[in-house]
Amino acid sequence: MLPNNPGGHTAYQDFLFAKLSIYYPNPKALDSKTWQIIERFYQLDLSHVDEMMKDRYSVFGPEPRLPSSMLRCILVALSFQISSYTKWTRQLKINPLYAILSGFNFGDTPGISTFYDFHKRMWLSDTNNFNPHIKPPKISVSKPKKSGDKADSVEKITVDELITQLQFLPPTNDQPQSLLFDIFNTQFLAESINQELITPEAIKLAGDGTPVVTSAQMRKKRICSCFDEGICDCQCDRCFSQPDCDIGWDSHRKAFYHGYDLYLLTDATSDNDLPVFPFLSPASRHDSLGFVHTFFHMQAHLPHLNVDALLLDSAHDAMPLYVFCSHNNITPFIDLNNKRAAPLKYKDELSIDCDGVPICMQGLRMRRDGTEPKKFRLKFRCPLMNREHGGSCPKPCSDAKFGRTVHLPMKDNPRLFNIPPRGSNAWNLQYKNRTSAERANKRIKIDYQLENGKHRSSREWYCRLFAILMSIHLDAWNLPQFDLQNRLTQAS
């Protein structure tokens, strides 16, 4: 039977007020933090989810739980920091507040299987993962030589090749997780835009990857008979319990782990570090490749989002990314990779320092003398010459009054020559917002305890991840207060 919610959000509000009057006639029995959560869900209108998910239900059969109530129930569990459905279903049976806040009558609450059935309806695929369980053994990641460095990529594709491949055959918006994103986009991301917490016309995105541990080790079993024949290191296919995961290197904890690499794009200028688009990749995937996958999938789902700037760390310091930004009118703010610190030989006798500053004949870094945005070039002059007091260079390399001037066109090397110049006040002012991606990852993993889900499939991990992103946006909203506590006090 199709879900039917004729009263919409008003029916939920009337239900919540009536049930709170019965079970909590003394509103002071609940603390102020609980009342803040109650007020938040009293204002959260999820009635459109019923219509969005109607085609995921059968016309025949018993009447299902309302999709809006099921989604609200999951968000309520996150608000009270309960990550296990086993514990949550038990709490729904013994705590009337959790039940009625979710939209259910106390004593008539969903069981564990109902939540997983709801996940299946939000997942647009018959399989729980993107990859089949039976596949060849995966290539192991090598431990980096220096402490704090990221492991090298094990994928046999470069950033340039991946960008070319995705430009020729871009991702579509009919992925298994597309319905999850549509709900997140229409019900939460759109409301944040409406409240002017995000500016889609010229958004500055910060990106960063973070490890997501799904199990202590990789679970796999042989399906061949090589071991019985005495062959222990065969390369025959294995059956993996989590085929979308593999072994990666956590540069922060300096340890190997099994799971995903969560790449998250956030609004860098948002005061609340609001997430815009997530993507789960295998743990072994390098951040530069993870960014490319995430960005192209984001474009498939948010084609009207106008990206003005990208703020990325040194793991993304690859020339193809600068070229891609140049072709798409995006200003890149990418920190330089220290592994590429050798000076670059430029025109004639000039060389360029590792951060894009010319080196003069005396071996000194030249002084910045402004930018020319219309001509897409930077201007540098002699470091020993002064416009007011002349110069003190013992061997001037130019007869000009103010010493030699060098113009660096961005087309010569968009990695080193960019506007604003790397290291300038304007560049530093923008780049400091890159940490918004790290703070958003911290909220997802620490505050909302993403890894406590202990799931075994990409479907379950995506459902939990998007529920957390919805909660983060809900926390940031400035919702009108109806002061339910005083209304209940007056009614009693």
Secondary structure, DSSP 8 states (H G I E B T S, - for coil): -----TTHHHHHHHHHHHHHHHH-SSGGGS-HHHHHHHHHHHH---HHHHHHTGGGS-SSSS----HHHHHHHHHHHHHTT---HHHHHHHHHH-HHHHHHHT--TT----HHHHHHHHHHHS-SSSSSSS-SEE---------SSTT------SS--HHHHHHHHHHS---S-STTHHHHHHHIIIIIHHHHHTTSS-GGGEEEEEEEEEEEEESS--EEE-SSTTTTT-SS----EEESSTT-EEEEETTTTEEEEEEEEEEEEETT-TT--EEEEEEEETTS-HHHHHHHHHHHHHHH-TT--EEEEEE-GGG--HHHHHHHHHTT-EEEE---GGG-S-EE-STT-EE-TTS-EE-TTS-B-EEEEEEGGGTEEEEE-TTEETTTEE--SS-S--STT--EEEEEGGG-TTTS-SS-TTSHHHHHHHGGGHHHHHHHHIIIIIS-GGGG--SSHHHHHHHHHHHHHHHHHHH-------HHHHHHHH-
